[in-house]
């Protein structure tokens, strides 16, 4: 192994991303020059309010919302998801059922578990071994006793993309609102939230080279909204609290950059090619290696592989020593040290799930970085397997 | 009047503050160099996690919490306040009453109004004409059917400081938890949250030269906590969502600077002297002018004055044209264009409340700026009074 490099090879972009230089440039003046409170009546306040308007339009454009007023800025994906669940139950006091999937992010599953303890019925639709949602089962669950259907657009661990267009049609036909956790899709694939007729879509800036601590919730035209955070009249009475102006401005700029990147078909192709090269290279070099969700549509930047017989955590640690950042799955699940609920839902046993590693690229990923990962990962896996073998003997 | 200056005279620090240069310096590397997710197992993640620990200790020290683990980072004061209300009701399912005051910030009053619609009884204790809380009435309300008492430390509009030590003693004697909205006290006066035996204290970074979008909730030792935002296990399972590392680091540095400022007795004295000079100067120069809450203890940076016969909004606009930023009261209430509920609670009628202006200083305020405000404000008030007089004739 080589010594740690000062500039790490960052292949953990589904956990969080580096803020783009243009994002920092846009944010910077709003900390100590244009630092007004957007609600203030004086010039510094008006300037801050204008900056919010620009960012709102940029984020709306990225996700295909024609009216910027559909965008509510939040503190991130978790708050957005929970706001959607809250608003749907408030709007439908007699509908005490929510339909979701077994592979959602904990930002959806944990508040739902809490609601279940409070008497809301939660039905969780499963995926098959490829990570593909059982759409027939989902459709069978959608009825007029449902306050909401909540399905993620792209899975954070495997990158598998769900058929949101189809699910949205089914929900509309049955008169049930649809919330989409769009955190891992946003900035990676095209999102046309108005066209698809979605009701809520939660996104987060720090997954697309924007700052941490800011996200957005799209609120569709048929929604009667109820805020989760109450207090001041910010965000058109939809989210109280002094607006995080620098971060919102940074999010807007990140959205603008992502829109440009998505419009250039070479951008996504290049990332997918690098991802495929990493994936094929690892399959060639490492025996007993499997790619999860390889058979279904995935976001271009994500691959999740199983290296039988080794601990995914140990691989991640070995790679970290080599200056390469990867992950065992959801970053926020790492500290819980539990096998991935997503991979278990796909039929893996705990040992298989725990021997998996996720690599997630970004538009900043280079060929040279992929080459280094292709050198280091087989060495790490082989080393761990040898160790495991010698321990077994 | 002089033309607007490029560098405004900012006397609206209770709305939000300029981030200190040292805060920006501390935050900067965490956007694009040390940008890891603190939950990640690789080096960038571990570095981010370390940075959170440092900031947690800095914020704990500022408010007098001996253990940094009592600090839960939030997205700001509003989320902190609402989390405290939520946790108290969750922990006491049979106690369906909350005691508060008529002069709380909307971040407390609005969620309480919503809880009231859901069947929680809310008792609001009044203040007298000086802004002083009726402690006898408050104590009479505290009983074992109360899930929580919620009282702000310092009022955002008048700067009046409530007797939190006394209220805390009364709450403890009666076995009722106390939440303190400390947003406007934090960084302005000493807070000894452990020593006073408080249960929750919400604070916000952007009121003390830290960044927007981050706050903290102190959670006392006897609290059985229930998170408002659920999902990942961040903040020891007390607040889900990827941690806003740059902002938290900035908050920590701002807290450290505020601790140093508070330790230097000249700091607060200097701000209070500037505030008193402004106040006295305006009283001397403007007839029919009254200072609100002048008879009670106030935070050193705030003065709120009534200029009879003029609109406070118009004064703020005139001053803005002159490059001076002031406020009619709570920034977030400005857009609602309602007379201040705080001044109304103090016995003013709507016209009197609407003719009031708040000036809030900071440690960056200079003598020269106060002199400029002393020149411009009487001109603005006299001009508006002349206009009102000529319209009346």
Interface residues (C-beta under 8 A of the other chain):
Chain A: X4 X8 X10 X12 X15 X16 X17 X18 X19 X20 X21 X23 X24 X31 X32 X35 X36 X37 X39 X40 X41 X42 X43 X44 X45 X75 X76 X77 X78 X79 X81 X82 X105 X106 X107 X108 X109 X110 X111 X113 X114 X204 X206 X211 X212 X213 X214 X229 X230 X231 X232 X233 X234 X240 X241 X242 X243 X244 X245 X246 X247 X313 X316 X317 X319 X320 X323 X324 X325 X326 X327 X328 X330 X331 X332 X333 X334 X335 X336
Chain B: X4 X8 X10 X12 X15 X16 X17 X18 X19 X20 X21 X23 X24 X31 X32 X35 X36 X37 X39 X40 X41 X42 X43 X44 X45 X75 X76 X77 X78 X79 X81 X82 X105 X106 X107 X108 X109 X110 X111 X113 X114 X204 X206 X211 X212 X213 X214 X229 X230 X231 X232 X233 X234 X240 X241 X242 X243 X244 X245 X246 X247 X313 X316 X317 X319 X320 X323 X324 X325 X326 X327 X328 X330 X331 X332 X333 X334 X335 X336
